[in-house]
Amino acid sequence: MRTQSKLYFYLTIGTVLLAIIAVLALNTGVYDFGGTSPFKILWQYIKGDPGISLSDKYVIWDVRAARIIMAVLIGSMLAVSGTGLQGLFKNPLATGDLIGLTSGATLLAAIAIVLGGHFKQYLPEAVQFSLVGIAAFIGSFLSMMLVYRISTSGGKTNVVMMLLTGVAITAIGFSITGFLIYISKDEQLRDLTFWNLGSLAAATWTKNIILAVVLVISYIILLPKGKALNAMMLGEKDAQHLGINVERLKKQIIIIVALMVGSCVAFSGTIGFVGLIVPYILRLLFKSNYAFILPLSAVCGSILLLTADTFSRSIVEPSELPIGILTALMGGPIFIAILIKFKKSL
């Protein structure tokens, strides 16, 4: 009971901090509201006040508010997916971008962008609308299965094989994406550049609804798995003795992580290292207790990405720095710190 109270306490602090950052993000931007507070305009819009100008409505609701919500949703899913993978593989280096999931998702999304026009008309209308998202999910899922098959033998995961498989998938994805960039038209080239650098600039409420549905479905299945992942830390045989259906747990985590990473890449492009940074910091605070780390990573991932996005919009005003550059800048040193820690433990 005390453990649950502690978890709720930290979740409350995280939620309050996230709300404060969201308030700052709503106030950040070069658009001039004529001396009126953005919150006043947002409240007037929610109440349906007809006196608000169309440009004020568009900036406050369709640009800033939509972008804040997308940062919260994507940051949360990327952090939880990284935490889930690390629990499954029992290794802090297992994140979607380092083992090739993001590259796989980006590759198939790129194929859908450049070549989709040749076969899109033969697909059902519902599939046409979300072709890039479906392609990103399939790419993420296939990459996950390939990494798992190559790096796991006898119920144990070889970390070196896992990382090398990720490097190979990333290299293949980079080369094919480079070829697609070479043959793409101007509009397709802009879209591909967006995927490679990562950005939340294309946020819309339709995309946010889709992401929210994916998040709710994924979290209903994944978040209660904290104790099962704790048991997995003892080894698969010991986890089975404790009543954990190991194979079912693996399949669930693989599919859910692929769904989350694929959805995030489909709408924001490549945003790396969120799934590495958040679990690493939480593990320093709470050891490897996944009953704590999984739900807390959902909130902390949102905090990290929303903070990074707010900085990306304000550092080079009125232009915008791609958010993938900032997350890579933050994640690189942490990746090196993990490797140094591993070296000392050898």
N, C-alpha and C positions, 0 to 999 in steps of 0.2 A: 504493500500500500504506500509506504514511504517512497519507494522507487517511482511509482506512478505519479505521486505528487511532485516529485523532483522533475520528472519529465514534463509535466504540465506547466511547471514554473518556468522552465527554460523555453518551452514553446511559446508561452505568453510573452516573455522578454523578447524573443525573436520576432514575434508578430508585431509588437509595439515598435521595435526598431525598423521593421520593414515598412510600417505605416508612416513613420517619420521620413524615411528615405523617399517614399512615394510622394509625400507632400513636397519635399524639395525638388523632386523630378518634375512635378506638375508646374512648378514655378520656374524651371530652367528652360531657356530658349530665347531666341532673338526676336520673336514676334511681340509687337507692342499692343497691349490691350487697351491703350488709351488711359492708363492710370487705374483701371478697374482690376480688382483681384481676380486671378484665374479661378479661385474657389467660388467666388460670387457668380462668375459666368457659368461655371459648371453646375452650380446649384440652380441657377435660373433655367439652364437647359433641361435639367432633370425635371423641374417643375413644369416645363413646357411654356416658358415665358416667350411670347412672340416678339418681344422688343430686342432680342439679341441679333446682331448682324450675322450673316451667313459665314463670313470669314472667321469670326470669333468662335462660332459653333464648330466649324470644321477643325480649327487648330486645337481647341480644348478637348473635344470629344473624339474625333476621328484620327487625330495625330497623337497628341500627348497621352490621353487616357488609354487609348487602345495600345499604344506602345508600352506603357507602364504595365498593363495587364499581361501583355505578351512576354515581357521580361520576367515577370513573376512566374508565369507558367513554364516557360522554357528553362529558366534557371533552376527551378525546382525539379523538373524532370531530368535534366542533365546530371544534377547532383545525386539524385536517388538512383539513377541508372548506374552511375559510377560506383556508388556504395554497394548496390546489389551485386555487381560484377566482382567487386573486391571480396565480398563475402563468399560468393560462389567459388572463385578461384583461390581464395585464401591468400591473396596477394595485393598489396596497396598500389601496384602499378597497373592493375587491370581496369582500364577505363576505355570508354567507347572510341576515343580518338587515338589512343596509343596502340590498341590491338586491331585497328582497321575498320571498326564499325562505321565511323563517320565517313571514311574514305569510300567504303562500299556504298553507303547511302548517297553520298555526293556524286559518285560515278553514275549510278542508275538515274538519279535526278537529272544529271547532265545529258544522258542519252535521251531521256524523255523530253527535255527542252529542245535539243537540236534535231532529233530524228522523230519526235512524236507526231509532227505534222503529217508524216507519210502514212501513218496507220491509225491516227486518232479517230478518223471518221468511221472506222469499222468497229469501234468499241461502243459499249452502252453509254448513254449520256451521263449517268452518274459517275462512271469511270473516267470519262473525258474531263469532267470538272476537277477531279482530284488525281489526275494521272501522275503528276510529279510527286505528290505525297505517297501514292501507292508504290511508285518506283523506288522512292527513298526507303520505304519500309522493307521492300523485298531485298534491296541491296544491303541494308543493315542486317537483316535476318540471315541471308546467305553468308555474309562475312562472319557473323557470329558462329554459325554452324561449322564453317571451315576452320576457324580458329580453335573451336572446341574439339573437333575431330583430330586435328593435327597435334595439338598440344597436350591432350589428355590420353593417358594410357594406364590401364589397370586401376582406374579411379583416382589417379593422381595427375595433377597438372604440372607440366614442365614449364617453368616461368620463362626460361630462355627461348624455348620453342614458341611459346605464346607471343612474346615480343617480336621474335623474328618473323613469325607468320603475319603479325600486324604490319611490320616493315614491308614485307613482300606485297601484301594487299594494297598498302598505301602507294608503293612504287607503281604497281599495275594501274591503280586508279588514277594516279598522277599522269602517267603516260597516255592513257586513253582519253582522259579529260583534256590534256594538252592537244591531242589530235582533234578532238571535237571543237576546241577553241579555234584551232587553225581553219577548220572548214565552216565555222558558224557565220551567220550574218550579223549585222550590227546590233540588232535588238537582242538576238540570242547571246551575243558576246557580252552585252551588259548584264544579262541574267546570270551568265556563268561567272562573271567577275563577282557578282553579288554572292553567289554560293561559296566561292573560294575564300572570300574575305570575312564573310559573316556580318549580318546587319539585321536590325529590327525595324528598319525604315519602312518596310512594306507591311507593317502591322495593320490588320483590319479586324473588325469585330466578328466577321464570319470565321476568319482563321482562329481567333481567340475561342470561339464556341467549340470548334473542332478540337483544339488543343485541350480545352477544359474537359471535354468528354473523354479524350484519351487519358488525361491525368486521373480523372475519377475512377475509370475502369482499372487502370494500372495500379493505383494506390489501394483500391479495395482488395486486390490480389496480393500485392507486393509488401505493403507496410506491415501486415500481421506476421511476416516471415522473419522478424527479428530474432526470435528465440530459436527458430530452425537454423538460421545462419550461425548463431552462437554455437549450436550443436555441431555444425559442419566444421567449425574450427578445430574440433577434436579429431576429425577424420571421418570419412564416409562410413566406415564400418561401425564406429562408435555412435555416429548419428543414427544409423539404422537400429542399433540396439536400444536407443532412446525413443524409438517409435517414429522416426522421421522417414517419410517416403522420399528417399534421396533422388531417384530418377524423376519422379514427378516434380519435385522442387526445382531440379535443374531445368527441365523443360519449361516450367512456368517462368522462371527468371529469364531464360534465354529469349522466349517469345515476348515477354513484357518489355524487357530492355530494348530489343530490336524495334518494337512498336514505338516506344518513347523516343529513342534516338532518331529513327526514321521520320517521325512526325516533326521533331525539332529541326532536323536538317531541311526538311521540305519547306518550312516556313521561314527559317532564319539563316540557312546556309551553314557553313562550318564555323562553329564556335567551340574552340577546344579548351581543355584543361579544367573546366568547371567540375567535372566528375573526379578530378584528381585533387584539386585544391581543397574543396569542402570536406570530403571524408578524412583527408590528412589532418586538417586542423581539429576536427571533431574527435579523431582518434587520439590526438595528443591530450585532449581534455577528458575523454571517457573510455580510454583504452579501446578494446575491440568489442564493446557491448553493442551489438547491432539492434537490440531492442531500444536503445537510446539513439544510436547514430542514424538509423533509417528515417524515423520521423523528423529528427532535428535537421538532417540534410535537406529535407524538403523545404524547410523555411530558410535555412542558411544559403542554399543555392539561389533562391529568389533574391535574397539580400545582396549576394555577390554580383549577380548579373545585372540587377537594377542599378547598383552603384556604378558598375563598369559602364553601363549604357548612358547613365547621366553624365559621367565624365566624358564619354566619347562624343556627346552632343555639345559639351561646353569647352573642351580644350582648344579646338580650332574653329570657334564660331566665326562666321555663320556656316562654315562647312561642317563636315562630320567625319570623325575618325572611325573606320570599321571596327566593330566591337571585338572581332576575332583577334585583332592585333593586340588589344589590351589584355584579353584573357591569356593569350600566349605569353605575353610579357610577364604576367603574374605567375603563370603556371610553370614556366621554364625553371626558375630558381628552386621552386618546391620539388620539381622532378629531380633536380641535381641533389637536393638535400636528402631525398629518399634514397637515391643511389649511394650517397656517402654513408648513410645510416646502415644500408645493407652491407657495404664494404667492411664497416667496423664490426658487424656481427658475424662475418665469415671467419 
